[in-house]
C-alpha cells in the first residue's frame, strides 16, 4: 500500500470511528431508552478505534505523519 493510500485509509477510519463515538454518546444521552444497544454500539466503536490505531501504526512505520 502506498503512502497516499495509507493516509486515505487513516482518514476514512478516523471518520468512521468519530461517527461511532458520537453514536455511543447520543445513545448515552437517551438512557434508559435503548440501553440494550450499548454492547453492540460499544463493540463497533472499539473495533473502529482498534482498526484506526493499527492503520496509524502502519503510517508511522512508513515514516509518514498521522492524522
C-alpha positions, 0 to 999 in steps of 0.5 A, a space after each residue: 500500500 502506498 503512502 497516499 493510500 495509507 493516509 486515505 485509509 487513516 482518514 476514512 477510519 478516523 471518520 468512521 470511528 468519530 461517527 461511532 463515538 458520537 453514536 455511543 454518546 447520543 445513545 448515552 444521552 437517551 438512557 434508559 431508552 435503548 440501553 440494550 444497544 450499548 454492547 453492540 454500539 460499544 463493540 463497533 466503536 472499539 473495533 473502529 478505534 482498534 482498526 484506526 490505531 493499527 492503520 496509524 501504526 502502519 503510517 508511522 512505520 512508513 515514516 509518514 505523519 498521522 492524522 
